[in-house]
């Protein structure tokens, strides 16, 4: 079997999207491509597992399909096999609905969209973990084609393209490829779909910070109440030495994106019992309210300055009640921050990305910020470069919060110039990430880059956390040599006079063939005349 690298798999999957690009934008075609990739993954995994259970191990999907069909045709063997497969992978797809069989039907010109739709339904009904997973995949959308025949052709072409890829054997590689696709979709659709994705370099930085010193902890719990596609949480798996024990708790309002996160978790090999995901509005209704409710790490990249109800009843909500005021209706930034902080363990660390306005805006936001500073909750403020997110070009800040700190000082890092310029986005390189992380860990002053501000300094600045107040990045301009400037101006003026004189002499040679042109020529020469 040919070796597949993460790069070639990612690129092949991305190239598959060419079939859909002319028909709809990335925010829509991502649902079709990612769902079909996931369905193929489940189908291939089940076929290979069935062959293993039948003691007919094979890496060939066509052979695995034949093994499965033969066993299914045997009534006595079928029930035993179904139970064994369900116990192992928690679902079963009928032989006639596997991805392998459906592609065979495509090649024979006998494929029907309803068969794929039925395959989706069988997966959804097989286990609670898959419930409503494909509900956003409209196989009969007019965007796929004006009629059922054209829709069939579009999906058939996409399935044929995906059929050539070895998905089931690549383990975490497929998860990485999935991450690549999600990032490409976000980049391809900009603001419209960028909200559901945090660029990997930012995710890595935030995750490394919240996991500092806890890499070996078993049962580590991570919570993202605005999880999008789940990518931010999943980074914990990369930096833990006990990845199989991590508990993932996430909530997402958008159902389509919620389903994307569920697929993302499964493709990254997260055990079902470690997934705790909820599809609801984080601010309107607190979650989770059943144990556990507090977590070792809280990671958040909420929608910036979103609107929320801010109804008075929230003043009695334990998430917000101790602050006496609510985040304004027009800017829910602090509502998200307080929600996340409420669910943070006393020994945990929280990292949240927000616009810079939260650092200095007054009124209710100023009161909340002061209350957080009074209790020493704000540990570090990191200024990020502009234009590193897909849904906004504004500069953002990562705020690190902790409970029960022994000090109320705040560490400031101005990393706004730490980026690599790309075509449309600025990127944090691994070197930039390590520089920020090392600075965060050492917590020492670095001229024009980092400053540890005492609580007294914070008070003197009226609890304003605007980074330039604490990290002076002003660069003095070199003094101007007036003598050199005068000489340069004289030389420039001399060259201008010489050029005008030469042009005037050349124009004296010109002649006009009528009175109007002669007058225009005279007017022009009067402007250039340099006093002969």
C-alpha positions as CSV (number, residue, x, y, z in Angstrom):
1,X,0.0,0.0,0.0
2,X,1.4,3.4,-1.0
3,X,2.5,5.6,1.9
4,X,0.3,8.6,2.6
5,X,1.8,11.6,4.3
6,X,-0.2,14.1,6.2
7,X,0.6,16.7,3.6
8,X,-0.5,14.7,0.6
9,X,-3.7,13.6,2.4
10,X,-4.5,17.1,3.3
11,X,-3.9,18.4,-0.2
12,X,-5.9,15.6,-1.8
13,X,-8.8,16.3,0.5
14,X,-8.6,20.0,-0.3
15,X,-8.4,19.4,-4.0
16,X,-11.6,17.4,-3.7
17,X,-13.4,20.6,-2.9
18,X,-12.8,21.8,-6.5
19,X,-15.9,19.8,-7.5
20,X,-18.0,22.1,-5.2
21,X,-16.2,25.4,-5.4
22,X,-18.0,26.7,-8.5
23,X,-21.4,25.8,-7.0
24,X,-21.3,27.4,-3.5
25,X,-19.0,29.3,-1.1
26,X,-16.7,27.6,1.4
27,X,-19.0,28.1,4.3
28,X,-21.5,25.8,2.6
29,X,-19.3,23.2,0.7
30,X,-17.3,22.5,3.9
31,X,-20.4,20.7,5.2
32,X,-20.5,18.3,2.3
33,X,-16.8,17.6,2.0
34,X,-16.2,17.1,5.8
35,X,-19.3,15.0,6.2
36,X,-18.5,12.7,3.3
37,X,-14.9,12.3,4.6
38,X,-16.3,11.4,8.0
39,X,-18.8,8.9,6.5
40,X,-16.0,7.2,4.5
41,X,-13.8,7.1,7.6
42,X,-16.6,5.4,9.6
43,X,-17.4,3.0,6.8
44,X,-13.8,2.0,6.1
45,X,-13.1,1.6,9.8
46,X,-16.1,-0.7,10.2
47,X,-15.3,-2.8,7.2
48,X,-11.7,-3.4,8.4
49,X,-12.9,-4.1,11.9
50,X,-15.5,-6.6,10.6
51,X,-12.8,-8.5,8.6
52,X,-10.7,-8.6,11.7
53,X,-13.5,-10.0,13.8
54,X,-14.2,-12.6,11.0
55,X,-10.5,-13.6,11.3
56,X,-10.0,-12.5,7.7
57,X,-7.8,-9.5,8.2
58,X,-7.1,-7.4,5.1
59,X,-6.0,-3.9,4.2
60,X,-8.0,-4.1,0.9
61,X,-11.4,-2.4,1.3
62,X,-12.9,-4.3,-1.7
63,X,-12.0,-7.6,0.0
64,X,-13.2,-6.4,3.3
65,X,-16.5,-5.5,1.6
66,X,-16.8,-9.0,0.2
67,X,-16.1,-10.5,3.6
68,X,-18.8,-8.3,5.2
69,X,-21.4,-9.1,2.5
70,X,-20.8,-12.9,2.9
71,X,-21.1,-12.8,6.6
72,X,-24.2,-10.6,6.4
73,X,-25.9,-13.1,4.0
74,X,-25.5,-15.8,6.7
75,X,-28.3,-15.3,9.2
76,X,-26.6,-17.0,12.1
77,X,-23.3,-15.2,11.6
78,X,-24.9,-11.9,10.8
79,X,-26.4,-11.2,14.3
80,X,-23.2,-12.3,16.0
81,X,-21.1,-10.0,13.7
82,X,-23.5,-7.1,14.2
83,X,-23.2,-7.3,18.0
84,X,-19.5,-7.7,17.9
85,X,-19.0,-4.7,15.5
86,X,-21.4,-2.5,17.6
87,X,-19.5,-3.4,20.7
88,X,-16.2,-2.3,19.1
89,X,-17.1,0.8,17.1
90,X,-20.7,1.5,18.4
91,X,-22.3,1.5,14.9
92,X,-23.1,-0.8,11.9
93,X,-23.7,0.2,8.3
94,X,-25.5,-2.3,6.0
95,X,-23.3,-3.8,3.3
96,X,-25.3,-2.0,0.6
97,X,-24.8,1.4,2.3
98,X,-21.1,1.3,2.9
99,X,-19.0,4.0,1.2
100,X,-17.2,1.3,-0.7
101,X,-20.4,-0.2,-2.1
102,X,-21.9,3.2,-2.9
103,X,-18.8,4.1,-4.9
104,X,-19.1,0.8,-6.7
105,X,-22.7,1.8,-7.6
106,X,-21.4,5.2,-8.8
107,X,-18.9,3.4,-11.2
108,X,-21.7,1.2,-12.5
109,X,-24.1,4.2,-13.0
110,X,-26.5,2.9,-10.4
111,X,-25.9,5.2,-7.5
112,X,-28.9,6.9,-5.8
113,X,-28.7,9.8,-3.4
114,X,-31.3,8.2,-1.2
115,X,-28.9,5.3,-0.4
116,X,-26.3,7.7,0.9
117,X,-29.1,9.6,2.9
118,X,-30.1,6.2,4.4
119,X,-26.5,5.5,5.3
120,X,-26.4,8.8,7.1
121,X,-29.6,7.9,9.0
122,X,-28.3,4.5,10.0
123,X,-25.2,6.1,11.5
124,X,-27.3,8.7,13.4
125,X,-29.7,6.1,14.8
126,X,-26.9,3.7,15.9
127,X,-25.7,5.6,18.9
128,X,-26.4,8.7,20.9
129,X,-23.0,10.0,20.1
130,X,-24.0,10.2,16.3
131,X,-27.5,11.6,16.8
132,X,-28.4,14.3,14.2
133,X,-24.8,14.4,13.1
134,X,-25.6,14.8,9.4
135,X,-28.7,16.9,9.7
136,X,-27.1,19.9,7.9
137,X,-26.1,17.8,4.8
138,X,-28.8,18.6,2.2
139,X,-28.2,16.1,-0.6
140,X,-31.0,17.5,-2.6
141,X,-29.9,21.2,-2.5
142,X,-30.4,23.1,-5.7
143,X,-26.8,24.3,-5.3
144,X,-25.6,20.8,-6.0
145,X,-27.6,20.9,-9.3
146,X,-30.9,22.1,-10.7
147,X,-32.4,18.6,-10.6
148,X,-31.9,15.2,-8.9
149,X,-29.8,13.9,-11.8
150,X,-27.3,16.8,-11.5
151,X,-27.3,16.6,-7.7
152,X,-26.5,12.9,-8.1
153,X,-23.7,13.7,-10.5
154,X,-22.1,16.2,-8.1
155,X,-22.1,13.9,-5.1
156,X,-21.0,11.0,-7.2
157,X,-18.0,12.9,-8.5
158,X,-17.0,13.9,-4.9
159,X,-17.3,10.3,-3.7
160,X,-15.2,9.0,-6.5
161,X,-12.5,11.6,-5.7
162,X,-12.5,10.6,-2.0
163,X,-12.6,6.9,-2.8
164,X,-9.0,7.0,-3.9
165,X,-7.8,8.1,-0.5
166,X,-6.6,5.8,2.2
167,X,-8.3,7.2,5.2
168,X,-8.9,4.4,7.7
169,X,-5.2,3.5,8.1
170,X,-3.8,6.9,8.9
171,X,-5.0,7.4,12.4
172,X,-4.2,10.9,13.8
173,X,-3.0,11.9,10.3
174,X,-6.6,12.1,9.2
175,X,-7.3,14.3,12.3
176,X,-4.5,16.6,11.2
177,X,-5.8,16.6,7.6
178,X,-9.3,17.5,9.0
179,X,-7.7,20.4,10.9
180,X,-6.0,21.5,7.7
181,X,-9.3,21.5,5.9
182,X,-11.1,23.4,8.6
183,X,-8.4,26.1,8.5
184,X,-8.5,26.3,4.7
185,X,-12.3,26.7,4.8
186,X,-12.0,29.5,7.3
187,X,-9.3,31.2,5.1
188,X,-11.3,30.6,1.9
189,X,-14.5,32.2,3.3
190,X,-13.0,34.9,5.5
191,X,-15.3,36.6,8.0
192,X,-18.3,34.5,7.1
193,X,-16.9,31.2,8.4
194,X,-13.8,32.4,10.3
195,X,-15.7,32.6,13.6
196,X,-15.6,28.8,14.1
197,X,-11.9,28.5,13.9
198,X,-8.9,29.7,15.9
199,X,-5.7,29.7,13.9
200,X,-3.4,26.8,15.1
201,X,-0.5,29.0,16.2
202,X,-2.8,31.0,18.5
203,X,-4.4,27.7,19.7
204,X,-1.0,26.2,20.4
205,X,0.2,29.3,22.4
206,X,-3.0,29.4,24.5
207,X,-2.9,25.6,25.2
208,X,0.8,25.6,26.1
209,X,0.1,28.3,28.6
210,X,-2.9,26.7,30.4
211,X,-1.0,23.3,30.5
212,X,2.2,24.7,32.0
213,X,3.3,22.2,34.6
214,X,0.3,19.9,34.1
215,X,1.6,17.9,31.1
216,X,1.8,14.7,33.2
217,X,-1.6,15.1,34.9
218,X,-4.1,12.3,34.5
219,X,-7.7,13.2,34.1
220,X,-6.9,16.7,32.9
221,X,-10.1,18.6,32.0
222,X,-10.4,21.3,29.4
223,X,-13.5,23.5,28.8
224,X,-14.4,25.7,25.8
225,X,-17.9,27.2,26.1
226,X,-17.5,28.8,22.6
227,X,-15.8,25.8,21.0
228,X,-16.6,26.3,17.3
229,X,-15.0,23.3,15.5
230,X,-13.3,22.1,18.7
231,X,-9.8,22.7,17.4
232,X,-8.8,24.9,20.4
233,X,-9.6,22.2,22.9
234,X,-8.1,19.4,20.9
235,X,-4.6,20.9,21.2
236,X,-4.5,19.7,24.8
237,X,-4.1,16.2,23.3
238,X,-0.8,17.2,21.6
239,X,0.8,18.6,24.8
240,X,-0.3,16.1,27.4
241,X,1.7,12.9,28.3
242,X,-1.7,11.4,29.3
243,X,-3.8,12.3,26.3
244,X,-6.2,9.3,26.6
245,X,-7.3,10.6,30.0
246,X,-8.3,14.2,29.0
247,X,-11.9,15.2,29.4
248,X,-13.2,17.6,26.8
249,X,-16.1,19.9,27.7
250,X,-17.4,22.1,25.0
251,X,-20.5,24.1,24.0
252,X,-21.4,25.7,20.7
253,X,-24.5,27.6,19.6
254,X,-24.3,27.0,15.8
255,X,-25.6,23.4,15.1
256,X,-23.7,22.9,12.0
257,X,-20.4,23.9,13.7
258,X,-21.4,21.8,16.7
259,X,-21.6,18.8,14.4
260,X,-18.3,19.7,12.9
261,X,-16.7,19.6,16.4
262,X,-18.3,16.2,17.1
263,X,-16.7,14.8,13.9
264,X,-13.4,16.5,14.7
265,X,-13.3,14.8,18.2
266,X,-14.0,11.3,16.8
267,X,-11.4,11.7,14.0
268,X,-8.8,12.7,16.5
269,X,-9.4,9.5,18.4
270,X,-11.1,11.0,21.5
271,X,-12.9,8.2,23.3
272,X,-16.7,8.7,23.5
273,X,-16.7,8.7,27.3
274,X,-14.2,11.7,27.2
275,X,-16.4,13.8,25.0
276,X,-18.9,16.1,26.7
277,X,-20.3,18.5,24.1
278,X,-23.5,20.6,24.2
279,X,-25.4,22.5,21.5
280,X,-26.8,25.6,23.2
281,X,-26.3,29.4,23.9
282,X,-23.6,29.7,26.5
283,X,-24.7,33.1,27.9
284,X,-28.4,32.5,28.0
285,X,-28.2,29.2,29.9
286,X,-25.2,28.1,32.0
287,X,-23.6,24.8,31.2
288,X,-22.5,22.5,32.6
289,X,-24.5,22.6,35.8
290,X,-24.0,18.9,36.7
291,X,-20.6,17.7,38.0
292,X,-18.0,18.4,37.0
293,X,-18.7,22.2,36.7
294,X,-15.1,23.5,37.1
295,X,-12.1,22.7,35.0
296,X,-8.3,22.6,35.0
297,X,-8.2,24.7,31.8
298,X,-10.6,27.1,30.2
299,X,-9.8,28.0,26.6
300,X,-12.0,30.6,24.7
301,X,-12.1,32.5,21.5
302,X,-15.6,34.0,21.7
303,X,-17.3,36.1,19.0
304,X,-15.9,39.6,19.6
305,X,-18.2,42.4,20.9
306,X,-21.3,40.3,20.2
307,X,-24.7,41.4,21.3
308,X,-26.5,39.7,24.2
309,X,-29.7,40.3,26.2
310,X,-28.0,41.5,29.4
311,X,-31.4,41.2,31.2
312,X,-31.5,42.2,34.8
313,X,-32.2,38.6,35.9
314,X,-28.6,37.9,35.1
315,X,-27.6,39.9,38.1
316,X,-28.8,37.0,40.2
317,X,-26.8,34.5,38.1
318,X,-23.9,33.1,40.1
319,X,-21.6,33.7,37.0
320,X,-22.2,37.4,37.2
321,X,-23.8,38.3,40.5
322,X,-20.6,39.1,42.5
323,X,-19.6,41.9,40.1
324,X,-22.7,44.0,40.6
325,X,-23.0,45.0,36.9
326,X,-23.5,43.2,33.6
327,X,-21.5,43.5,30.4
328,X,-23.3,45.9,28.1
329,X,-25.9,44.6,25.6
330,X,-23.8,45.7,22.7
331,X,-20.6,44.0,23.9
332,X,-20.7,40.6,25.5
333,X,-16.9,40.3,25.8
334,X,-16.9,40.4,29.6
335,X,-20.0,38.2,29.9
336,X,-18.1,35.5,28.0
337,X,-15.0,36.1,30.1
338,X,-16.9,35.9,33.4
339,X,-18.7,32.7,32.3
340,X,-15.4,31.0,31.6
341,X,-13.8,32.3,34.8
342,X,-16.7,31.0,36.8
343,X,-16.1,27.5,35.5
344,X,-12.3,27.6,36.2
345,X,-10.9,25.4,39.0
346,X,-9.1,27.2,41.9
347,X,-5.9,25.5,40.6
348,X,-6.6,26.0,36.9
349,X,-5.6,28.5,34.2
350,X,-7.8,30.3,31.7
351,X,-6.8,31.9,28.4
352,X,-9.3,33.9,26.4
353,X,-8.8,36.0,23.2
354,X,-10.7,39.3,23.1
355,X,-10.4,42.7,21.3
356,X,-8.2,45.3,23.1
357,X,-11.3,47.3,24.1
358,X,-11.8,45.1,27.2
359,X,-8.5,46.4,28.5
360,X,-9.6,50.1,28.7
361,X,-13.3,50.6,28.1
362,X,-15.1,52.2,31.0
363,X,-18.6,52.2,32.5
364,X,-19.8,48.6,33.4
365,X,-16.8,47.0,31.7
366,X,-14.5,49.2,33.8
367,X,-16.2,48.1,37.0
368,X,-15.9,44.4,36.1
369,X,-12.3,44.9,35.1
370,X,-11.5,46.6,38.4
371,X,-13.3,43.8,40.4
372,X,-11.2,41.2,38.6
373,X,-8.0,43.1,39.3
374,X,-8.9,43.7,43.0
375,X,-9.2,39.9,43.4
376,X,-5.9,39.3,41.5
377,X,-7.7,37.3,38.8
378,X,-5.9,38.8,35.8
379,X,-2.5,37.3,35.6
380,X,-1.1,38.2,32.2
381,X,-2.1,40.3,29.2
382,X,-0.5,39.4,25.8
383,X,-0.9,41.8,22.9
384,X,-1.1,39.9,19.6
385,X,-0.4,41.2,16.1
386,X,-3.2,42.5,13.9
387,X,-4.7,40.4,11.1
388,X,-4.0,36.9,12.4
389,X,-7.6,35.8,12.7
390,X,-9.9,35.0,9.7
391,X,-12.9,36.9,11.0
392,X,-11.2,40.2,11.9
393,X,-8.1,42.2,11.0
394,X,-8.0,44.1,14.4
395,X,-5.2,43.3,16.9
396,X,-6.4,41.1,19.7
397,X,-5.2,40.2,23.2
398,X,-4.9,37.0,25.1
399,X,-5.9,37.5,28.8
400,X,-4.7,34.9,31.3
401,X,-6.7,34.5,34.4
402,X,-6.2,32.5,37.6
403,X,-7.9,32.1,41.0
404,X,-6.4,32.4,44.4
405,X,-3.2,34.1,43.3
406,X,-0.8,35.3,46.0
407,X,-0.2,38.6,44.2
408,X,-2.3,41.1,42.3
409,X,0.4,42.2,39.8
410,X,-0.2,41.9,36.1
411,X,2.4,40.8,33.5
412,X,2.2,42.5,30.1
413,X,3.7,41.2,26.9
414,X,3.6,43.3,23.7
415,X,3.9,40.7,21.0
416,X,2.2,42.8,18.4
417,X,5.3,42.8,16.2
418,X,5.9,39.1,16.4
419,X,4.6,37.8,13.1
420,X,5.5,36.6,9.7
421,X,3.7,38.4,6.9
422,X,1.7,36.1,4.6
423,X,-0.6,36.8,1.6
424,X,-3.7,37.8,3.4
425,X,-3.0,36.9,7.1
426,X,-0.2,37.5,9.5
427,X,1.2,34.3,11.1
428,X,2.8,33.5,14.4
429,X,5.8,31.2,13.7
430,X,7.0,28.5,16.2
431,X,9.9,30.9,17.1
432,X,7.3,33.6,18.0
433,X,5.3,31.2,20.1
434,X,8.3,30.0,22.0
435,X,9.5,33.6,22.6
436,X,6.1,34.6,24.1
437,X,5.9,31.4,26.1
438,X,9.4,31.7,27.5
439,X,8.7,35.3,28.4
440,X,5.4,34.4,30.1
441,X,7.1,31.7,32.2
442,X,10.0,33.8,33.3
443,X,7.7,36.8,34.1
444,X,10.6,39.3,33.9
445,X,10.8,42.8,32.5
446,X,12.2,43.1,28.9
447,X,12.7,46.5,27.5
448,X,10.1,47.4,24.9
449,X,8.6,43.9,25.1
450,X,7.4,42.9,28.6
451,X,6.7,44.5,32.0
452,X,5.6,43.2,35.3
453,X,3.2,45.9,36.7
454,X,2.6,46.0,40.4
455,X,-1.0,46.4,41.7
456,X,0.0,50.0,42.7
457,X,0.8,50.8,39.1
458,X,-2.5,49.4,38.0
459,X,-4.3,51.6,40.5
460,X,-2.3,54.7,39.4
461,X,-3.5,54.0,35.9
462,X,-7.2,53.8,37.1
463,X,-7.3,50.1,36.3
464,X,-6.7,50.7,32.7
465,X,-4.8,47.8,31.2
466,X,-4.0,49.3,27.8
467,X,-0.7,47.7,27.0
468,X,1.2,50.9,25.8
469,X,0.7,52.3,29.3
470,X,3.0,49.6,30.7
471,X,5.2,48.5,27.8
472,X,6.9,51.5,26.1
473,X,7.7,50.6,22.5
474,X,8.5,54.2,21.5
475,X,11.5,54.4,19.3
476,X,13.3,57.8,19.2
477,X,14.1,59.0,15.8
478,X,17.8,59.7,15.0
479,X,18.6,63.5,15.4
480,X,18.6,65.4,12.1
481,X,21.9,67.0,10.9
482,X,20.7,70.4,9.8
483,X,23.9,71.2,7.9
484,X,23.6,68.0,5.8
485,X,19.9,68.7,5.3
486,X,20.7,72.3,4.0
487,X,23.4,71.0,1.6
488,X,21.0,68.3,0.3
489,X,18.3,70.9,-0.3
490,X,20.7,73.2,-2.1
491,X,21.8,70.3,-4.4
492,X,18.2,69.4,-5.1
493,X,17.2,73.0,-5.9
494,X,20.2,73.3,-8.2
495,X,19.3,70.1,-10.1
496,X,15.6,71.3,-10.4
497,X,16.7,74.7,-11.9
498,X,19.1,72.9,-14.3
499,X,16.4,70.5,-15.5
500,X,13.9,73.4,-16.0
501,X,16.4,75.4,-18.0
502,X,17.2,72.4,-20.3
503,X,13.5,71.8,-20.8
504,X,12.8,75.5,-21.6
505,X,15.7,75.5,-24.2
506,X,14.2,72.4,-25.9
507,X,10.7,73.9,-26.0
508,X,12.0,77.1,-27.7
509,X,12.6,74.9,-30.7
510,X,8.9,74.0,-30.9
511,X,6.6,75.7,-33.4
512,X,2.7,75.9,-33.5
513,X,0.5,75.4,-36.5
514,X,-2.4,77.6,-35.3
515,X,-3.0,80.5,-32.9
516,X,-4.6,78.4,-30.2
517,X,-1.7,76.0,-29.9
518,X,0.7,78.9,-30.0
519,X,-1.0,80.5,-27.0
520,X,-1.0,77.2,-25.1
521,X,2.8,76.8,-25.8
522,X,3.5,80.4,-24.7
523,X,1.6,79.8,-21.4
524,X,3.5,76.7,-20.7
525,X,6.9,78.3,-21.5
526,X,6.0,81.2,-19.2
527,X,5.7,78.7,-16.3
528,X,9.1,77.2,-17.1
529,X,10.9,80.5,-17.7
530,X,13.8,80.8,-15.2
531,X,14.7,84.4,-15.8
532,X,17.2,84.5,-18.6
